[in-house]
């Protein structure tokens, strides 16, 4: 983080990026198994204010299925298409 209090905690961002929804979005951008900085920068990420529920789920140690469901909701169902 560039500040002492980033709007999204690193653990929440890591959880989101490791979700099935983010994986599917990334695969739409990349035709390779390699991950480049360019492709990561192109990955559409939700606004910090859209991550409040996910932040709460991560902090309360919710089940992975609950976390996956929230990530899918954030991406508008992309993970199920």
KEFIMI-884539 format. One record per residue: residue in one letter; x, y, z of N, C-alpha, C in turn. Coordinates in pm, whole numbers, plus 50000, padded with zeros to 5 digits. Layout:
AXYZXYZXYZ...
***
This chain:
X500834988050000500005000050000500865012550000X500355022749939501055035549934500755044250055X499755040350134499405047850254499345038350372X499335044050492499255035750612497885029250627X496865035450572495505030150582494875029250442X495235019050364494665018050229493165015550236X492415019650134490955017850136490535003150134X491394994450081491114980150078492304972950138X492094965350247493204958050306493814947950207X495104945950215495804936850124495194922750127X494784918050244494214904550252492884903650176X492134914350171490864914450098491134914649948X492084922749905492454923249764492994909649719X493834903449800494364890249766493254879849757X492314880449848491174871249845490374873149718X490104885649682489334888349562490064883349438X491344886149426492114882049309492214866749299X492154859949411492214845249411490844838749392X489814846649372488474841049355488274835549213X487294826949200486934821449070486464832548976X485724842149027485224853148944486384861148884X487374864548965488524872048914489334863448818X489444850648846490164841548756489504841348618X488194840448616487484840248488487644853548414X487584864448485487774877548422489184878548364X490164873748439491544874148393491724865548268X491094853948266491224845148149490624851348024X489684860448042489124867547926490144877247866X491074881947948492084891447904493334884747851X493614872847897494894866447870494714853347794X495544851547695495544838847624496744830447661X497414834247767498654827747807498574823347953X499414813747988499474809548128500344819148209X501124827348141501964837148210501114849148251X501454854948364500734866748414501684878548404X501294888348324502134900248309501554911848390X502404921448418501944933348490500894940648406X501054940848276500104947348187498704941148203X498644927948204497354921048216496744923348353X497564923448457497034926248591496464940448599X497134949848535496634963648533495334964748456X495134955948357493924956248276492744949248343X493014941448446491944934148515490994944048582X489724943548548488784952848611488574949148758X488874958448843488694956448988487544965049037X486824960149134485724968149188486234980249267X485394989949279485715001749360485794997749507X486635004349584486755000949726485425000449799X484495009449765483205009649834482344997349801X482694990249694481974978049659482504965649731X483544967449811484184956149878483884955450028X482934963250075482644963250219482194949550269X481284943150196480794930050240481914919850233X482704920150126483824910750116484814913050230X485084925450262485984928450374485454922350503X484164923950526483564918350647483674903150646X483404896850532483484882250522484914877250550X485894884150496487294880250520487644881850667X487254893050724487594895650866486904886150962X485714881550926484994872351015485264857750982X486224855450889486624841950851485444833650801X484694839750710483554832850648484044820950567X483134812250531483514800550451483914805250311X484704796650244485154800150110483954801350016X482944793250034481774794049945481054807449963X480994812650084480384825850106481214836850039X482534835550050483434845249989483314844649837X483294832549782483154830849637481824836849588X480764834649663479454840049624479494855249621X480154861349716480254876049719481114881049603X482194874449573483044878549460482274877349329X481484866949315480654865149197479624876249188X479014879649301478034890649303478704903649261X479904906149310480624918449278480874919349128X481264908349067481544908248924480284906248840X479124906248903477874905548829477604892148764X478044881348829477734868148778478694862948674X479804870048651480774865748550481264851548575X481404847648701481954834348731481034823048692X479764825848668478834815148634478554814648485X479124823648408478854823748263479804814948187
***
